[in-house]
Amino acid sequence: MQLTVVPVTDATAGAWAEIHNRIIPADPLSEDDVRERMTRNELTLAYDGDVLVGNATLRPPAGEERIATVIVRILPEHRGRGLGTEYYDAVLERVAELEPERIETVVLAANEGGLRFAENLGFEEHDRYMLDGTSPEWVDLHLA
């Protein structure tokens, strides 16, 4: 396994969106949505060799509380090989440079594997909500 993490560019915004939309079909994003997110978040893609396996979002620390949010997504066909953990560790190294007071993540409640993954990394649930009062339900977790 040789995971390579690269920043998303205008040229790769579509690839980032495709991964997001496969894993979170309830909240689809267009390439333009991704480009807008690039203005406020650090978006990356992960490759195992030359195979695209996942994407991530790093929302830099914000507000007086200095909360950073890390979201790592690995495509289902590439899970169970340690890629998610390796990718998370790479993003966490970047987060440490930003010196947040707290690190959070958010997972679709229906994604039981994603919740287990976050909990195995030391995250604890602190909130469940629906953005518009309807499905889907989201879970906010923080690193204990």
N, C-alpha and C positions, 0 to 999 in steps of 0.2 A: 504494500500500500504506500503510495506516494501522493499525499494530498497536497494540492496547490491551491492557494486562495488568492483570487485576483479581484480588484475593484471592478464594479460594473461601470461600463461606458455607454454612451449613446448607442453604439453598435451592438452591445450585448444586453440592452434593456429588455428586448423581446425574450431572450433566453431566461432572464430572471423572472419575468412575468409568467412564462410558461410553467416554470417550476412552482411558483406561488399558486397559480391557478389550479394545478393538478393536486396540490396538497390542501389548499383552502378554496375549494370550488364555491363555497358560500359567499366569498368576498373577492370576486374576480377583479383583476387589475389590467389595464391596458398598458402599452409601452409608454404612452404619455403620462399615465399615473406613476409609473416607475421613475420616469425622468423627473417628475415633480418631487418624488420622495428622495431622489438623489440630492436635491438642494438642501435637505435638512437632516438626512440620515446617511450613514455609511452602508452601502449595499455591496455585497460581494457574491462571487460565484466560487464553488469548490469543484475541482477536477481531481479524479483519481487517474493519474497518468493523463491521457487525453480525453477521458470520458467525463462529461459533466454529471455530477452526482448530487449537487445541492446548491442552496443559496442561503444567505443570511442578511439580517438587518441589525444594525447597531444604531440605536437612538442615543446620541451623546447625552451626557449628564445635563439635566436642565433644572431650572428653578432653584430655590433656596435649599431644597432637599438633595440636590445633585443626584438624581436618579437616572441611571443608564438602563436601557432595555436592550436585551440580546435575544434575538429569535433566530434559531438555526433550523433549517429544513433539509432533510435528506430524502431523495426520491425513494419510494417504497422498494424498488428492485435493488437498491444499494444499501438497505438497512441491515443491521445485524452483523456488521463487519468492523465496527469501531470507527467508521468514518464520521458519524455524528459527534462522538466524543472528541475526536481529533480536531474536527472543525470548530466545535465549541471552545476547545482549549486555545485555538489560534485566535478566535474572536475575543476571548477573555484576556489574552495578552494585550490586545489593542485597548480593551476597556480599561485595564489597569493603568495604561499611560494617561488616561483621561481623569483618573483619580475620583471616581464617583463615591458618594456616601453609601449608596445602595445599588444593587443590581437586580433587575426584575426581568421576567419573561412573560409572555402571554401565549396561551395554547387554546385552540378550539376544544371545547369540553368533550366533543364527540371523538376526539383523537386520543383514545386511551393510551396508545403507545407513546405519543408525545408527552402526555402527562407523566407516565412512568419514567420516561427518559429524563424529564426535568426533575422529578423527585429523586431519582438516582444520582443526579448531579448536586443535590443538596438544596433544591428549591422547595419552598413551602407555600401552599396556597393561602392567599389572603383576600381574594374577592372573586365573585362570579357575577356576570352581568350579561345583558343583551343590549346591543348598541341602540336598537330602535324599538325595543319592547317586544320583539318577535325573535324567533330562532335565527341564527344559532346562538348558543350560549358560549361565552368566552371565560377563561380562567386566568386571573392574574396571580403570579407567583413571585416570590422574592428569594434571593439567596440568603440562607440562614447564616 
